[in-house]
């Protein structure tokens, strides 16, 4: 996809100002001469080299998926688009051009060896100059940048039916050797699972519509701003998208559904760099300041017994819910499993009546492979130990039975299978289930009493057998 000519023109002007600055700019910014002065590509390649080395977010933002600002959307789209630059010099230069317009620059070194770099450390604040563009002409270069990244990083999902992919039995590997099918008077149902951190009351109130269809979310996440590719003037938000970079479903236009219960236990993914870039290595080595950042994410540090090393470990732990869904076999579902070979599909919306039960699980995360790496659920196997805490109907048992159209005995069988799941402990990776758990999460650590203090000048008492 070619970049907007306006971006090329404006970024060339930025480069010229650093190669041959005019007063009142400093007389010598980049003192390049000869071929370096004539070769525009070098300037933008050097900028992209710094961007490419950054593993975490590029733009500084304090927003979340619920209230994304321009910087937050840039991070999301860029993360999916950056894979397109590998081995493609033209795209790398375009990314350098985009960065030259969005961030403040400075020179590193002097003379022929001088290099262009960004002013400050990643994640970088959007420059005042670019903020002025956002204020005065948001539908021009700011929108073109996001549109370019979106077109590189996303592809529209192809569709099938849920019955062609999901199973007709309740697939709970951790406690079943057999499945439970719904014998329904309302047609054929298939089972699927989705992880969701929202509380049940919120789920009941909101359902699981894709966020792009929620007016309040579109307002809060600035989707209707003139700079957004999904603004009201465009219908891209009405489509179902697949992320090329992550090889996964888009967060906002799809609701992911896994084929088996344990797959959804991994969601949301745990990645320590999403909390802070400096949170590397095992949690036992984190400082009190680093640990203090966990509270906002509802993560705590727990002592657990590691059966593989026969020792106690400090591990990050959090809780999430898996929702067991029974959806009509004719529901339109995305064939994203063909693009990433991952046991999950997606639908546009999950309705309240589709969600039959919630299962609360506690997760104990395995540390990264080295002291220089972040926690990342997708990079180690197994990645976490799961303990099933409890479960409940999303609505009442009678309402659930009525919406499924099954018999009273049928709903009791489903309840018994879910009840049998409580207290189960097992390991998972990003995709696999392991019946033997790494951590003995039920073992209590017994700490002996502290020795009594010895008073100054006192003599210890010697005990004899006499």
Phi, psi and omega per residue, in radians:
X1 nan 2.193 3.120
X2 -1.251 2.601 3.128
X3 -1.422 2.683 3.115
X4 -0.974 2.202 3.139
X5 -0.955 -0.513 3.141
X6 -1.147 -0.609 3.077
X7 -1.154 -0.727 3.131
X8 -1.091 -0.757 -3.113
X9 -1.149 -0.863 -3.078
X10 -1.151 -0.676 3.132
X11 -1.207 -0.574 3.072
X12 -1.133 -0.610 3.083
X13 -1.167 -0.669 3.088
X14 -1.092 -0.776 -3.140
X15 -1.077 -0.789 -3.139
X16 -1.016 -0.677 -3.129
X17 -1.151 -0.415 3.113
X18 -1.618 -0.363 3.112
X19 -1.571 -0.806 3.140
X20 -2.282 1.265 -3.055
X21 -1.154 2.554 3.089
X22 -1.838 2.563 3.092
X23 -0.955 2.488 0.197
X24 -1.586 0.271 3.093
X25 -1.146 2.731 3.094
X26 -0.953 2.533 -3.055
X27 -1.075 -0.605 -3.103
X28 -2.354 1.823 3.056
X29 -1.644 -1.329 3.020
X30 -1.783 1.818 -3.075
X31 -1.390 0.943 3.137
X32 -1.523 2.467 3.083
X33 -2.311 3.048 3.049
X34 1.070 -2.358 -3.023
X35 -1.143 -0.524 3.138
X36 -1.153 -0.654 3.118
X37 -1.209 -0.540 -3.092
X38 -1.505 -0.376 -3.045
X39 -1.614 1.732 -3.122
X40 -1.121 -0.583 -3.028
X41 -1.042 -0.620 -3.095
X42 -1.020 -0.744 -3.121
X43 -1.032 -0.858 -3.052
X44 -1.355 -0.535 3.059
X45 -1.108 -0.749 -3.126
X46 -1.078 -0.684 3.107
X47 -1.126 -0.762 -3.107
X48 -1.181 -0.486 3.091
X49 -0.992 -0.708 3.109
X50 -1.208 -0.718 3.130
X51 -1.119 -0.754 -3.087
X52 -1.067 -0.573 -3.098
X53 -1.332 -0.219 -3.102
X54 -1.461 2.117 -3.113
X55 -1.504 -0.551 -3.103
X56 -1.605 -2.788 -3.121
X57 -1.103 2.565 3.132
X58 -1.486 -0.812 -3.113
X59 -1.648 2.485 3.014
X60 -1.323 2.280 3.066
X61 -2.654 2.577 3.065
X62 -1.839 0.130 -3.080
X63 -1.535 2.903 3.120
X64 -2.104 -3.041 3.112
X65 -1.139 -0.234 3.140
X66 -1.552 -0.384 -3.072
X67 -2.495 0.742 -3.068
X68 -0.957 2.323 2.987
X69 -1.698 -2.993 -3.109
X70 -1.019 -0.786 -3.124
X71 -1.088 -0.682 3.124
X72 -1.133 -0.732 3.090
X73 -1.178 -0.661 3.085
X74 -1.023 -0.828 3.140
X75 -1.015 -0.747 -3.100
X76 -1.151 -0.863 -3.119
X77 -1.201 -0.705 -3.105
X78 -1.140 -0.658 -3.122
X79 -1.048 -0.553 3.115
X80 -1.474 -0.489 -3.057
X81 -1.483 -0.422 -2.963
X82 -1.114 -0.444 3.099
X83 -1.105 -0.475 3.138
X84 -1.183 -0.329 -3.095
X85 -1.421 -0.317 -3.083
X86 -1.106 2.079 3.139
X87 1.335 0.140 -3.136
X88 -2.124 1.707 -3.051
X89 -1.095 -0.629 -3.114
X90 -1.120 -0.746 -3.141
X91 -1.219 -0.672 3.081
X92 -1.023 -0.758 3.104
X93 -1.131 -0.662 3.116
X94 -1.128 -0.683 3.076
X95 -1.118 -0.664 3.057
X96 -1.102 -0.694 3.095
X97 -1.076 -0.785 3.129
X98 -1.049 -0.802 -3.131
X99 -1.093 -0.612 -3.132
X100 -1.143 -0.466 3.132
X101 -1.517 -0.422 -3.007
X102 -1.662 -0.443 -2.984
X103 -2.229 2.693 3.065
X104 -1.267 2.522 -3.063
X105 -2.040 2.867 3.006
X106 -2.730 2.938 -3.102
X107 -1.789 2.415 3.055
X108 -1.971 2.182 -3.124
X109 1.502 -2.997 -3.104
X110 -2.594 2.873 3.104
X111 1.176 -2.649 -3.075
X112 -1.103 -0.451 -3.107
X113 -1.559 0.054 -3.125
X114 -1.091 2.542 -3.141
X115 -2.279 2.681 3.066
X116 -1.597 2.458 3.132
X117 -2.577 3.118 3.129
X118 -1.597 2.652 3.129
X119 -1.499 1.866 -3.115
X120 1.824 -3.070 -3.080
X121 -1.903 2.701 3.073
X122 -1.233 2.607 -0.114
X123 -1.255 2.409 -2.990
X124 -1.544 2.455 3.012
X125 -1.269 2.502 3.043
X126 -1.130 2.355 -3.030
X127 -1.181 2.700 3.067
X128 -0.998 -0.622 3.131
X129 -1.083 -0.752 3.141
X130 -1.257 -0.601 3.077
X131 -1.058 -0.610 3.082
X132 -1.140 -0.652 3.064
X133 -1.074 -0.751 3.133
X134 -1.056 -0.639 -3.103
X135 -1.318 -0.657 -2.965
X136 -1.808 -0.504 3.137
X137 -2.512 1.064 -3.048
X138 -1.121 -0.474 -3.098
X139 -1.491 0.021 -3.134
X140 -1.682 -1.944 -3.078
X141 -1.049 -0.766 3.130
X142 -0.984 -0.786 3.118
X143 -1.196 -0.671 -3.139
X144 -1.066 -0.639 3.123
X145 -1.108 -0.888 -3.127
X146 -1.130 -0.669 3.132
X147 -1.115 -0.698 3.116
X148 -1.087 -0.813 3.141
X149 -1.134 -0.705 -3.129
X150 -1.110 -0.763 -3.118
X151 -1.139 -0.563 3.111
X152 -1.314 -0.586 -2.934
X153 -1.780 -0.079 -3.045
X154 -2.329 2.629 3.075
X155 -2.390 2.504 -3.130
X156 -1.224 2.371 -3.113
X157 -1.302 2.468 2.974
X158 -1.542 2.748 -2.932
X159 -2.057 2.738 2.991
X160 -2.493 -2.826 3.033
X161 -1.958 2.656 -3.103
X162 -1.033 -0.619 -3.132
X163 -1.150 -0.375 3.118
X164 -1.418 -0.158 -3.066
X165 -2.197 -0.915 -3.051
X166 -1.383 2.752 -3.101
X167 -1.519 2.792 -3.125
X168 -1.599 0.055 -3.130
X169 -2.111 2.675 3.111
X170 -1.210 1.869 -2.958
X171 -1.711 1.467 3.124
X172 -1.954 1.477 -3.031
X173 -0.978 -0.568 -3.013
X174 -1.239 -0.207 3.075
X175 -2.514 0.141 -3.085
X176 -2.230 2.444 2.887
X177 -1.819 -0.305 3.082
X178 -2.134 2.839 -3.128
X179 -1.857 3.019 3.077
X180 -2.160 2.068 3.087
X181 -1.693 2.642 3.083
X182 -1.596 2.044 3.009
X183 -1.583 1.893 -2.927
X184 -2.095 2.578 3.019
X185 -1.519 -0.018 -3.061
X186 -1.919 0.276 -3.135
X187 1.930 -2.917 -3.079
X188 -1.674 2.328 3.089
X189 -2.023 2.655 2.983
X190 -2.180 2.730 -3.100
X191 -1.752 2.481 3.077
X192 -2.614 2.893 -3.028
X193 -2.371 2.556 3.093
X194 -2.516 2.431 3.069
X195 -1.532 2.494 -3.122
X196 -2.715 2.221 -3.107
X197 -1.488 -0.151 -3.139
X198 -1.186 2.623 3.088
X199 -1.269 2.854 -3.017
X200 -1.115 -0.663 -3.139
X201 -1.047 -0.693 3.113
X202 -1.190 -0.700 3.091
X203 -1.031 -0.787 -3.132
X204 -1.100 -0.655 -3.110
X205 -1.293 -0.678 -2.997
X206 -1.836 -0.373 -2.990
X207 1.190 -2.726 3.131
X208 -2.311 0.855 3.037
X209 -1.175 2.601 3.065
X210 -1.103 2.543 -2.999
X211 -1.096 -0.527 -3.098
X212 -1.092 -0.314 3.133
X213 -1.676 -0.014 -3.131
X214 -1.671 2.010 -3.090
X215 -1.021 -0.713 -3.095
X216 -1.153 -0.645 3.117
X217 -1.208 -0.728 3.127
X218 -1.031 -0.650 3.099
X219 -1.234 -0.839 -3.080
X220 -1.133 -0.605 -3.108
X221 -1.656 0.203 3.004
X222 1.059 0.519 -3.119
X223 -1.183 -0.451 -3.109
X224 -1.563 0.088 3.079
X225 -1.196 2.679 -3.102
X226 -1.102 -0.387 -3.114
X227 -1.473 -0.103 -3.036
X228 -1.646 2.332 3.119
X229 -1.109 -0.319 -3.138
X230 -1.776 0.357 -3.107
X231 -1.120 2.968 -3.034
X232 -0.971 -0.459 -3.125
X233 -1.283 -0.171 -3.085
X234 -2.142 2.644 -3.118
X235 -1.869 0.234 -3.112
X236 -1.043 -0.572 -3.114
X237 -1.181 -0.266 3.131
X238 -1.491 -0.127 -3.141
X239 -1.691 2.996 -3.138
X240 -1.938 2.131 -2.945
X241 -1.999 2.637 3.082
X242 -2.037 2.350 -3.132
X243 -1.486 2.101 -3.105
X244 -1.225 -0.755 -3.058
X245 -1.119 -0.899 -3.123
X246 -1.427 -0.177 -3.051
X247 0.915 0.967 -3.046
X248 -2.676 2.948 3.138
X249 -1.209 2.546 3.046
X250 -1.090 2.466 -3.109
X251 -1.157 -0.504 -2.841
X252 -1.930 -0.336 -3.130
X253 -1.983 0.029 3.122
X254 -2.389 2.635 2.931
X255 -1.969 1.958 -3.097
X256 -1.212 2.483 3.084
X257 -2.347 2.186 -3.125
X258 -1.606 2.735 -3.128
X259 -1.333 -0.524 -3.062
X260 -2.308 2.686 -3.074
X261 -0.955 -0.845 -3.008
X262 -1.129 -0.472 3.126
X263 -1.066 -0.739 -3.085
X264 -1.293 -0.287 3.081
X265 -1.110 -0.372 -3.104
X266 -1.371 -0.120 -3.042
X267 -1.914 2.461 -0.030
X268 -1.262 2.644 3.119
X269 -1.057 2.591 3.071
X270 -1.845 2.025 3.110
X271 -2.347 2.032 -3.047
X272 -1.185 -0.423 3.130
X273 -1.208 -0.315 3.082
X274 -1.334 -0.278 3.038
X275 -1.546 -0.874 3.071
X276 -2.897 2.489 -3.091
X277 -1.090 -0.469 -3.054
X278 -1.511 0.062 -3.111
X279 -1.568 1.349 -3.123
X280 -1.937 2.836 3.101
X281 1.282 3.095 -3.138
X282 -1.063 2.626 -3.099
X283 -1.099 -0.409 3.127
X284 -1.057 -0.404 -3.134
X285 -1.678 0.024 -3.121
X286 -1.328 2.550 3.132
X287 -1.374 2.858 3.055
X288 -0.980 -0.634 3.114
X289 -1.116 -0.771 3.123
X290 -1.099 -0.769 -3.133
X291 -1.127 -0.529 -3.123
X292 -1.135 -0.368 3.141
X293 -1.305 -0.214 -3.037
X294 -1.321 -0.469 -3.027
X295 -1.034 -0.686 -3.118
X296 -1.114 -0.399 3.134
X297 -1.745 0.126 -3.112
X298 1.006 0.720 3.096
X299 -1.968 2.398 3.095
X300 -2.199 2.755 3.045
X301 -1.668 2.168 -3.129
X302 -2.082 2.614 2.984
X303 -1.531 2.161 3.097
X304 -2.311 2.702 -3.135
X305 -1.594 2.089 3.134
X306 -1.534 1.951 -3.083
X307 -1.239 -0.399 -3.123
X308 -1.340 -0.511 -3.132
X309 -1.951 -0.044 -3.108
X310 0.921 0.828 -3.126
X311 -2.580 2.812 3.088
X312 -1.508 2.409 -3.112
X313 -2.249 2.618 2.994
X314 -1.681 2.140 -3.066
X315 -2.325 2.569 3.015
X316 -1.225 2.426 -3.130
X317 -2.387 2.472 3.087
X318 -2.532 3.076 -3.132
X319 -2.262 2.560 3.088
X320 -2.557 3.017 3.090
X321 -2.087 2.480 2.998
X322 -1.906 2.247 3.134
X323 -1.789 2.131 3.064
X324 -1.478 2.171 -3.050
X325 -2.073 2.460 3.010
X326 -2.052 1.904 -3.045
X327 -2.027 2.675 -3.135
X328 -1.063 2.418 -3.135
X329 -1.042 -0.419 -3.094
X330 -1.524 -0.012 -3.140
X331 -1.052 2.396 3.108
X332 -1.258 2.229 -3.088
X333 -2.273 2.617 -3.110
X334 -1.413 2.453 3.116
X335 -1.575 0.706 -3.109
X336 -1.196 -0.345 3.102
X337 -1.090 -0.366 3.094
X338 -1.372 -0.408 -3.109
X339 -1.518 -0.465 -3.085
X340 -2.182 0.050 3.133
X341 0.888 0.773 -3.082
X342 -2.118 2.407 -3.010
X343 -1.321 1.069 -3.093
X344 -2.689 2.527 3.023
X345 -2.141 -2.759 3.107
X346 -2.840 2.692 3.012
X347 -2.215 2.893 3.125
X348 -1.173 -0.906 -3.108
X349 -2.347 2.535 2.952
X350 -1.925 2.034 -3.101
X351 -1.424 2.780 -3.114
X352 -0.990 -0.732 -3.107
X353 -1.227 -0.222 3.079
X354 -1.364 -0.417 -3.046
X355 -1.613 1.982 -3.054
X356 -1.622 -0.642 -3.074
X357 -2.659 2.691 3.025
X358 -1.985 2.559 3.108
X359 -2.228 2.078 -3.128
X360 -1.543 2.225 -3.137
X361 -2.182 2.557 3.020
X362 -1.849 2.364 -3.046
X363 -2.031 2.367 3.104
X364 -2.061 1.981 -2.927
X365 -1.560 2.350 3.072
X366 -1.297 2.522 -3.123
X367 -1.261 2.829 3.090
X368 -1.175 2.975 -3.047
X369 -1.238 -0.390 -3.126
X370 -2.549 2.930 -3.133
X371 -1.258 -0.133 -3.115
X372 -1.804 0.006 -3.086
X373 -1.888 2.751 3.066
X374 -1.502 2.734 2.886
X375 -1.083 2.338 3.105
X376 -2.707 1.983 -3.050
X377 -1.055 -0.328 -3.066
X378 -1.615 -0.089 -2.945
X379 -1.891 -0.171 3.120
X380 -2.288 2.759 -3.135
X381 -2.503 2.196 -0.133
X382 -1.209 2.741 -3.065
X383 -1.787 -0.355 -3.131
X384 -2.838 2.721 2.980
X385 -1.743 2.362 -3.103
X386 -1.942 2.344 2.924
X387 -2.108 2.192 3.095
X388 -1.401 2.131 -3.040
X389 -1.583 -0.962 -3.094
X390 -2.849 3.126 3.127
X391 -2.664 2.930 3.079
X392 -2.906 2.832 3.043
X393 -1.253 2.506 3.073
X394 -1.190 -0.750 2.963
X395 -1.940 -2.670 3.076
X396 -1.467 2.856 3.115
X397 -1.059 -0.720 -3.126
X398 -1.155 -0.713 3.116
X399 -1.119 -0.706 -3.139
X400 -1.125 -0.797 3.141
X401 -1.084 -0.712 -3.113
X402 -1.157 -0.699 -3.127
X403 -1.222 -0.518 3.095
X404 -1.415 -0.464 -3.097
X405 1.306 0.476 -3.138
X406 -1.792 2.984 -3.077
X407 -1.358 2.822 3.040
X408 -0.995 -0.673 3.113
X409 -1.157 -0.635 -3.138
X410 -1.106 -0.732 -3.132
X411 -1.223 -0.523 3.095
X412 -1.169 -0.625 3.113
X413 -1.140 -0.756 3.102
X414 -1.072 -0.758 3.129
X415 -1.060 -0.707 -3.130
X416 -1.126 -0.680 3.124
X417 -1.149 -0.719 3.121
X418 -1.190 -0.671 3.110
X419 -1.098 -0.665 3.138
X420 -1.167 -0.310 3.139
X421 -1.323 -0.442 -3.070
X422 -1.036 2.363 3.104
X423 1.472 -0.133 3.134
X424 -1.171 2.466 3.126
X425 -2.241 2.280 -3.101
X426 -2.765 2.934 3.097
X427 -1.800 2.660 2.973
X428 -2.400 2.791 2.880
X429 -1.965 -2.784 3.117
X430 -1.073 -0.545 -3.099
X431 -2.307 -0.424 -2.948
X432 -1.709 2.720 3.085
X433 -1.968 2.324 3.122
X434 -2.179 2.038 -3.083
X435 -1.163 -0.444 3.130
X436 -1.596 2.100 -3.091
X437 -1.468 2.474 3.080
X438 -1.210 -0.731 -3.062
X439 -1.810 2.393 2.975
X440 -1.550 1.554 -2.983
X441 -1.361 -0.183 3.139
X442 -1.653 -0.174 3.136
X443 -1.266 2.320 3.111
X444 -1.621 2.336 3.103
X445 -1.454 2.080 -3.129
X446 -1.698 2.110 3.126
X447 -1.887 2.155 -3.111
X448 -1.192 2.786 3.138
X449 -1.138 2.574 3.110
X450 -1.226 2.542 3.128
X451 -1.114 2.543 3.128
X452 -1.127 2.432 3.135
X453 -1.187 2.531 3.114
X454 -1.616 2.182 -3.131
X455 -1.250 2.517 3.128
X456 -0.999 2.356 3.090
X457 1.469 -0.138 -3.120
X458 -1.451 2.674 3.133
X459 -1.865 2.396 3.085
X460 -1.119 2.579 -3.124
X461 -1.559 2.219 3.093
X462 -1.593 2.261 3.106
X463 -1.719 2.346 3.068
X464 -2.194 3.045 3.100
X465 -1.696 0.302 -3.133
X466 -1.839 nan nan
